[in-house]
Amino acid sequence: MNNLTNIIEAIVFASGEAVPVKFIVEKLGCTVNNVNSCVDELKARYGEDSGIQLLVFNGKLQFASNPKYKQQVSEVLIPIKEKEFTRTILECAAIIAYKQPITKPELEEIRTVSCDYAIHTLLELEMIEPCGRKDAVGKPIVYRTTDNFLKRFKLNSIDELPDYDELMAQIAKLNSEAFGDEEDGNYLYKKDVYVDEGAAQQSAEAAAASAEEPSKPRTDEDGFELPDFICDDDDVIKID
């Protein structure tokens, strides 16, 4: 594997996104044939059973995981990504709420990072929805929040949105609470739990009644009251 192949490998790996071959040719001063030869070398290196594959499409190069291992990759990475992106996703939802209707390019201009994953996740969670297209170049889709967004943030209407900084603080708290207890899982993916208010009230009343009822003194076989220091927690009499 020659030096140019190593350089192209490093560029494509570091990018994480598709890299146009024309940019490689332009910046490295090589030819398309040179790049194609390097691509052949990389494809040979990352064979069918390799965990990594080199994709070549529309004059671009990109590394991707091997589809053969999709299930195993998902089992490990999806929970990590959910946690990693939770606050980012919620922040995107908040910006959409304040700026709606808003397009993805406008959202990315505000956050200065790609919002593809956040938009995709928010759509899956039904916290946002498309509401038309903007009369601009490319006719980008515009998004707005849904009733599910209001439900998650315990709002009756979008008019009840708090101050932006206050909402960001609320998001940080939700994020912290979700991550503080692994059993709770991700806040966004947390399921609503039905609470039987009648049963809950009966349980509370029973607990209150139990607390008010004076504890009975512990006695021996002849009915004499025993001091606490000779009784254990299970009411077993300690008399030899």
C-alpha positions as CSV (number, residue, x, y, z in Angstrom):
1,M,0.0,0.0,0.0
2,N,1.6,3.2,-1.2
3,N,1.8,6.5,0.6
4,L,-1.1,8.1,-1.4
5,T,-3.3,5.2,-0.5
6,N,-2.5,5.7,3.2
7,I,-3.2,9.5,2.9
8,I,-6.6,8.9,1.2
9,E,-7.5,6.3,3.8
10,A,-6.7,8.8,6.6
11,I,-8.8,11.6,4.8
12,V,-11.8,9.4,4.3
13,F,-11.6,8.0,7.9
14,A,-11.2,11.4,9.5
15,S,-14.0,13.0,7.5
16,G,-16.8,10.7,8.6
17,E,-18.8,12.0,5.6
18,A,-18.5,11.3,1.9
19,V,-15.4,12.9,0.4
20,P,-15.6,14.0,-3.3
21,V,-12.8,12.5,-5.4
22,K,-12.4,15.8,-7.2
23,F,-11.4,17.5,-3.9
24,I,-8.7,14.9,-3.3
25,V,-7.4,15.3,-6.8
26,E,-7.4,19.1,-6.5
27,K,-5.8,19.3,-3.1
28,L,-3.3,16.5,-3.4
29,G,-2.2,17.2,-6.9
30,C,-2.8,13.7,-8.1
31,T,-4.9,12.3,-11.0
32,V,-8.3,10.5,-10.9
33,N,-6.4,7.3,-12.1
34,N,-4.1,7.6,-9.1
35,V,-7.1,7.8,-6.8
36,N,-8.8,4.9,-8.5
37,S,-5.7,2.7,-8.0
38,C,-5.7,3.6,-4.3
39,V,-9.4,2.8,-4.1
40,D,-8.7,-0.7,-5.5
41,E,-6.0,-1.2,-2.9
42,L,-8.4,-0.1,-0.1
43,K,-11.2,-2.3,-1.3
44,A,-8.8,-5.2,-1.3
45,R,-7.7,-4.4,2.3
46,Y,-11.3,-4.0,3.5
47,G,-12.7,-7.2,2.1
48,E,-16.1,-8.9,2.4
49,D,-15.6,-10.0,6.0
50,S,-13.9,-6.9,7.3
51,G,-15.8,-4.8,9.8
52,I,-15.2,-1.7,7.6
53,Q,-16.1,-1.2,3.9
54,L,-15.1,1.5,1.5
55,L,-18.2,2.9,-0.4
56,V,-17.7,4.5,-3.8
57,F,-20.7,6.4,-5.1
58,N,-21.4,9.5,-7.3
59,G,-17.7,10.3,-7.4
60,K,-17.3,10.2,-3.6
61,L,-15.6,8.0,-1.1
62,Q,-16.8,7.1,2.4
63,F,-16.1,4.4,5.0
64,A,-19.1,2.5,6.5
65,S,-19.6,-0.5,8.7
66,N,-20.2,-3.9,7.1
67,P,-24.0,-4.6,6.9
68,K,-23.2,-8.2,8.0
69,Y,-22.6,-6.9,11.5
70,K,-25.6,-4.5,11.6
71,Q,-27.4,-6.2,14.5
72,Q,-24.3,-6.4,16.8
73,V,-23.3,-2.8,16.0
74,S,-26.8,-1.6,16.8
75,E,-27.0,-3.5,20.0
76,V,-23.9,-1.8,21.3
77,L,-24.1,1.7,19.8
78,I,-27.8,2.6,19.8
79,P,-28.0,2.9,23.6
80,I,-24.8,4.9,23.6
81,K,-26.0,7.2,20.8
82,E,-29.4,7.8,22.5
83,K,-27.6,9.0,25.7
84,E,-25.0,11.0,23.8
85,F,-27.6,12.8,21.6
86,T,-30.4,13.3,24.1
87,R,-29.5,16.9,25.1
88,T,-28.7,17.8,21.5
89,I,-32.0,16.5,20.4
90,L,-33.9,18.3,23.1
91,E,-32.1,21.5,22.3
92,C,-33.1,21.2,18.6
93,A,-36.7,20.6,19.7
94,A,-36.5,23.8,21.8
95,I,-35.1,25.9,19.0
96,I,-37.8,24.6,16.7
97,A,-40.4,25.4,19.3
98,Y,-39.2,29.1,19.5
99,K,-38.5,29.6,15.8
100,Q,-41.2,27.5,14.2
101,P,-41.9,27.1,11.4
102,I,-38.2,26.5,10.7
103,T,-36.2,24.5,8.1
104,K,-33.3,22.2,8.8
105,P,-30.8,24.5,7.2
106,E,-32.0,27.4,9.4
107,L,-31.8,25.1,12.5
108,E,-28.2,24.1,11.5
109,E,-27.2,27.7,11.0
110,I,-28.3,28.4,14.6
111,R,-26.6,25.4,16.1
112,T,-23.6,25.4,13.6
113,V,-23.6,21.6,13.4
114,S,-25.5,19.0,11.4
115,C,-29.0,18.3,12.7
116,D,-29.8,15.3,10.6
117,Y,-29.9,12.8,13.5
118,A,-31.9,15.2,15.7
119,I,-34.5,15.9,13.0
120,H,-34.8,12.2,12.3
121,T,-35.2,11.2,15.9
122,L,-37.7,14.0,16.7
123,L,-39.8,12.9,13.8
124,E,-39.7,9.3,15.0
125,L,-40.8,10.5,18.5
126,E,-43.5,12.6,16.9
127,M,-42.3,15.7,18.7
128,I,-42.1,17.6,15.5
129,E,-43.8,17.3,12.1
130,P,-43.4,18.7,8.6
131,C,-45.8,21.6,7.9
132,G,-45.0,22.6,4.3
133,R,-42.1,23.9,2.3
134,K,-40.4,27.3,2.4
135,D,-40.5,29.4,-0.7
136,A,-36.8,29.4,-1.1
137,V,-34.1,27.7,-3.2
138,G,-34.6,23.9,-3.0
139,K,-38.0,24.3,-1.4
140,P,-36.8,23.0,2.1
141,I,-39.3,21.4,4.4
142,V,-40.4,23.5,7.4
143,Y,-41.0,21.9,10.8
144,R,-43.2,22.7,13.8
145,T,-43.7,21.1,17.2
146,T,-46.6,18.7,17.9
147,D,-48.9,17.9,20.7
148,N,-46.5,15.3,21.9
149,F,-43.9,18.0,22.4
150,L,-46.3,19.9,24.6
151,K,-47.0,16.7,26.5
152,R,-43.3,15.9,27.1
153,F,-42.7,19.4,28.5
154,K,-46.0,19.5,30.4
155,L,-47.3,22.6,28.5
156,N,-50.9,23.3,27.6
157,S,-50.0,25.3,24.6
158,I,-46.9,26.7,22.8
159,D,-47.8,30.1,24.4
160,E,-46.7,28.7,27.7
161,L,-43.1,28.2,26.7
162,P,-40.8,29.6,29.4
163,D,-37.8,31.8,28.8
164,Y,-35.3,30.2,26.5
165,D,-32.6,30.0,29.2
166,E,-35.1,28.5,31.6
167,L,-36.1,25.9,29.1
168,M,-32.4,25.0,28.5
169,A,-32.0,24.6,32.2
170,Q,-35.1,22.3,32.3
171,I,-33.6,20.3,29.5
172,A,-30.3,19.9,31.3
173,K,-32.2,18.7,34.4
174,L,-34.3,16.2,32.4
175,N,-31.1,14.9,30.8
176,S,-29.3,14.7,34.2
177,E,-32.2,12.8,35.8
178,A,-32.4,10.4,33.0
179,F,-28.7,9.5,33.1
180,G,-28.5,9.5,36.8
181,D,-30.5,6.3,37.0
182,E,-29.7,3.6,34.4
183,E,-33.0,1.9,35.1
184,D,-35.0,5.0,34.1
185,G,-33.3,5.0,30.7
186,N,-33.3,7.8,28.2
187,Y,-35.8,10.6,29.0
188,L,-37.0,10.9,25.4
189,Y,-37.7,7.2,25.2
190,K,-39.2,6.9,28.7
191,K,-42.6,5.3,28.5
192,D,-45.7,6.9,30.2
193,V,-46.7,4.8,33.2
194,Y,-50.4,4.5,34.1
195,V,-51.0,5.1,37.8
196,D,-54.2,3.9,39.4
197,E,-55.0,7.0,41.5
198,G,-57.7,5.1,43.5
199,A,-55.2,2.3,44.4
200,A,-52.5,4.8,45.1
201,Q,-54.8,6.8,47.5
202,Q,-55.8,3.6,49.3
203,S,-52.2,2.6,49.7
204,A,-51.3,6.1,51.1
205,E,-54.3,6.0,53.5
206,A,-53.2,2.5,54.7
207,A,-49.7,3.7,55.3
208,A,-50.9,6.8,57.2
209,A,-53.1,4.7,59.4
210,S,-50.3,2.3,60.1
211,A,-48.0,5.2,61.1
212,E,-50.7,6.7,63.4
213,E,-51.4,3.3,65.1
214,P,-49.2,2.9,68.3
215,S,-46.9,-0.1,68.2
216,K,-47.8,-2.9,70.6
217,P,-45.3,-3.7,73.3
218,R,-43.5,-7.0,72.9
219,T,-44.2,-9.6,75.7
220,D,-43.0,-12.9,76.8
221,E,-45.1,-16.1,77.2
222,D,-46.5,-14.9,80.5
223,G,-47.6,-11.5,79.1
224,F,-44.9,-9.4,80.7
225,E,-43.7,-6.5,78.6
226,L,-40.1,-6.9,77.3
227,P,-37.6,-4.0,77.0
228,D,-36.4,-3.4,73.4
229,F,-32.8,-4.3,74.1
230,I,-33.6,-8.0,74.5
231,C,-35.7,-8.1,71.3
232,D,-34.4,-8.3,67.8
233,D,-36.0,-6.8,64.6
234,D,-38.0,-9.9,64.0
235,D,-39.7,-9.9,67.4
236,V,-37.8,-13.0,68.5
237,I,-37.4,-13.1,72.2
238,K,-33.8,-13.3,73.3
239,I,-34.1,-15.0,76.7
240,D,-31.8,-17.9,77.6
